[in-house]
């Protein structure tokens, strides 16, 4: 029993410590900093989903920003209808519409909005993944296709001013009511923040359960040698479609939690650049670790925020140098490097013991040689 305690601490200690910090944050942070932390935690949710498909399945998706944006737009439509009341949303009125479009009407229900925001990105990812993986497209070609789809949808959203808000997106959500309270009220914002923390914990536990199960071992096998998995009787297409759709739903969940805390969603949030930043989060934290995805998302986001506040003119250069330095110095990511510290210490101790033992052997041999020479001299003297 006592020997299992260190193992449990290593396995669950970081998660428990992070949860304790996040749950105590409302008592310590201002409203602005708490909203900022809530936004960064939604990024961490995206990073965990991306780590499932990239770190464990070997599929580098550059389309997570698309699924995040679709989820955010789905819930923002509900909030916008709440804020507008009996009137048309402002951007529709400015664009000349006189009636609410038919596909907007179901989003007046919060349940429908949440379900649609989760299922539509998952269905898109599932259909896209089915046709891609059935054709055995993988590697850089898969990344290019997801990137092209993201770019296409973001451009299309910009052009649909009357239905999506165009370049500005969906804004002015402050008048929306959640459970009879204003969206901007302190209680509602605290509620969304705590919901974000719980969802992050739930997504992480789901990822741990999946990766430690038989399904997780099959995922790693697909990443390492897809043909061998196929010869063993598994269908890699089904496996990859499932995990790709799940990662899209996780990104959409992050988008649902992002909108009420930030108050805006625009096509710039579902473009190519945000998708690349999501990859950076996982790379910096350590792919294939899940916890590294969380650490990387928070570290990069806070580093970007600090540098932009301190050096508003040249902060992009610092962010680039920070990323390059972390990849060069920690190719396995922050968490990967931290996990390698015990092994490094053990190797150092082993080399130290070997060096000490070799030194003792050399001294013993030297002393023996001295005694042998002395005895020979004594024999000659006698």
N, C-alpha and C positions, 0 to 999 in steps of 0.2 A: 504493500500500500504506500509506504513512504517513497519508494522509488518511482511510483506513477505520478507523484505530485509535480516533480520538475517537468515531466513530459506533458502533463496537462497545462502547466504554465506556459511552456513553449508553444503549445498548440493554440490555446485560447486566450492567453494573457494579453497579447497585443490588441485583440478585438475588444476584450472587456475594458482595457485601459482607454481605448479610443471612444468606446460608447460612454464611459463615465465622463470623459472630457466633453464630449458633444452634448450630453444631457445636462451638464452643469453650465454650459456656455450661456444660456439665457440669463443666468444669475450674474454673469461677469461682463458680458459684452453690451455695447450700446445697440440700439435698433439697427443702425446702419451696418455695423460690423456683424451683427447676427444675420442680417439679410445677406450680406456678402458670404458668410460661412455657409448659409443654406444653399446659396447658388453653387458654391464650390462642391458641396456634398452631392448635388445633383450631377455634377461633372464626374464625381467618383463613382456614382451608379453607372454612368455610361462606360467608364473605364473598366469596371468589372465585367460588364457584358462583352466589351471588345476583347478583353483578355481571354474570355472563354473561346472565342472563335479564332483569335490570332495566337495566343500563347499556348493553348491546348490543342487546337484543331489545325493550326498552320495556315489559316485563311486570313490574309491581311485585307480587311474591308476598309475602303475609303468612302463609305456611304453611311456611316453611323450618324453623321450630322443630318442626313435626310430623315432618318427614322426619328431622331430626336426632335427635329423641326415639325414633322407631321403630328407627333404626339402633342407638342406644345400648341400647335395651331388648333388641334381638335378641342382642347380644353379652353383655349383662348376664345373660341367661338361661343362657348357657353357663357364665359365671363363677359364677353362683349354684348351679348343679348341681355344679360342681367343689367349691365351698366346702361344700356340704351332704353330699357323699359319698354314702353309701347311704341317707341319710335324706331326708325331705321338706324342702323349703325352709321356714324357720321361719314365714313368714307364711301358708303353706298349712296348716301344722299348727295355728296359732292360729285359723284360719278354719274348722277342722273337717274339712278334707279328709283322706282316708286313703290316697289313691292319687295318683300324679303324673298330671296331665291329659295326654291323648294328644298335644296339640299342643306340649307341653313336651319330650316324649321325644326328638325328632330334634335338639334343641338341645344334647344331650350331646356331639355331634360339633362340634369347633371349625370345621371346614371348612363344614359345613352352616350353623352359626350366622353365620359371616361372609357366606356367599353369600345367605342369607335376609335378613340385615340390610341388604344392598345392593340386592337385587332387589325386595323387597316395597315399599319406599318408591318405587323407580323405576317399578314397575308401577302403584302408586296414582296417582302423578303423571301417568303416561302415559294411563291411563284417564280420569282427571279432566280432563286437558288436552284429550284428544280430543273429549269431549262439549262442553267449554266453547268451544274454538276452532272446532269445527265449527259451533256456533251463532253464531259471530262476536262472542262476548262478549269485551270487552277493557276496558282502562282501570280505573276505580275499581270496576267491577262484578266484574272478575276478582280484584281485591284483596279485596273483601268476601267472595267465595265461598271463597277460600283461608283467610281469617281465620275464617269460620264453621266450616269443616271442622276447623281446628286446635282451636277452642274445643270443638267437639262431641267430638272424640277424647279431648282431655284430660279432659273431664268423665266420659266413659265409662271411662277408665282409673282414675279416682278411685273409681268405683263398683264396680270389679271387684277387690275386696280379696283374694279367694282366689286370683286368677290373676295379678295385676299388682303386688300389694303395696299397692294403694290409694293414699292420700295420701302415705305414706312412700316408696313406690316400692320398688325392689330395692336393698337395702343389705347390709352385713356380708359383703363380698366378699373380705376379707383372707385367708381360709383357702384360697382357690383356688390351684391349682398351674398354672404355665405352664412347659412343658418341664421338669417335675420340680422347679421352684423356686417359692417362695412369690411370690404376686403383689406383696407388699409389699417384697420384697427389692430391694436397691439395683440389682443387675444387671438385673432385669426392668423396673424403672421407667426405667432408662437406655435399655433397648432400646425401650420404647414411646415414649419421648421422641424418640429418633433416628428411629424409624419415622414419627412425626408430622412431623418436619422433612423427611424424604424425600418423604412423601406431599404435603406442602404444595408442595414444589418440583415434583413431578410434576403436580399439579393446575394450578399456575401455567403450566408449560410447555405442558400440554394446552390451556389457555385461550389462550395466546399463539399456538399453532399454529392453533387454530380461528379466532380473530379476524383473523389475518393471511391466512387462506386465502379461497378463493372463498365458502365457507360463511359465514365471518364477514361478508363484504360483503353477502351476502344477508340475514343477520340484521339488519344496520344498515338495509338497505333496507326490511325488514319493519317495523322500528321507526318509520322516517320516513314510509313510505307503503305500507301493506299492499295496498291496491287496485292500485297500479301493479305491485307484485311479482306479484300474481295475473294481471294482464293480460299480463305478460311470460312466462307459462307455468309459473311456479313454484307450488307448493302451500304457502301459508303455514301451513296446519293441520299438515302433516307437520313442517315446520321448527320450529314453536313447540313441538309435542309432544316432539320429540327433545331440544331444549335444556332444556325443563322437566323431562323425565325425567332428563337428565344432571345438572342442578343438584340434583335430589332425591337421586340416588345420591352426589353429592359431599357433601351435608349428612349423609347416612347414614354415609359413611366417617368424617366428623368425629366422629359419635356413637360409632362403634366405637372410635376412638382416645381419646375423652373418658372413657369409663367406667373402664377400668383405671387411669387416672392420677388420677381424682377419687374413685373408689370408690363412687359412688352415682348413680342416675338415678331421677327422680321425675316425676310429671305436671307439676309446675311448670316443668320444663325444656322441655316441648313445648307450652307454652301460647301465648297471644297476645302477652304482654309480651316473652318472649324473641324472638319473631319480629319485633316492632317494633324491638327493640334491634339485631337483625341488619341491618335497614334503615339504622339510624343509623350503624353501622360503615361501610357503603358510602358513605353520604352525606357523612360527615365526611372519609373518605379520598379520595373522588373517584370517582364512578361512571363506568364506561366506560374505566377505566384498568388494571384488574386489580391492579397494584401498589398503587393507592390503597385497594383493598379490604383488603389485608394491613396497610397502614399504619394505616388507620382502625380495624380490629379491635383491633390492638395498642394504639394510642393511647387509644381509648375504654376498653378493658378495664383498662389500667394506670392511667388517670386515675380510673376508678371505684374501683379497689382502693386507690389512694393516698388519695383523699378519704374513703372509708369508714373507713380506718384512722386518719386524722388527725382527722376530724370525724364521729364515729359518729352523732351526733344529727341533723345537718343536711346530710349529704353529698349527699342527693338533689337539693337545691336547687343545689348547685354543679355537679352533673352536668348538670342542665337548663340552667343558664346557660352551661356549657361548650359544649353542643350548639348552643344558640341563637347564641352568639358565633361559633362556627366557621362556621355556615351563613351568617350575615350578613356576616362578614368574608371568608370564602372560599367563595363560592357554588359554585365548581367543585371544592371539596374541597382537601385539603392537597396532594396530588400534582398536581392540576390547576393550583393556584396556583403550585407550584414549576415546573411546565413553562412557565408563562407568564412567568417571570422573564427568560429570555434575550430574548424578544420585547419585554418592557418596557424592558430595558436598551438594546436596539437602537433602539427609538423615542426613548428619551431622548437617545441619542447623535445620532440624526438631527436632533432638534429643536435640540440644542446646536450642531451644525454649521450648521444653517440660521440660527440666531440669530447665530452668529459671522460667517457670510457676509453676512447683512443688515447687521450692524454695520460690517463692513469696507466694504461698498458705500456706506453712509451717510457714513462718514468720507471716502471717496474723492470722493464727490459734493460734500461740504462743502469739501474742499481745492480742488476744481476751481472751485467758486463763488468761493472767496476769491481764487484767481489771476485769475479773470475780472474781478472787481471792481477788483483792484489794477491790472490792465492798463488798464482804462477810466479810472481816476483818473490814471494816468501820461500817457495820451493827452490828457486835458483839461489837465493841467499844462503839457504841451509846446505 
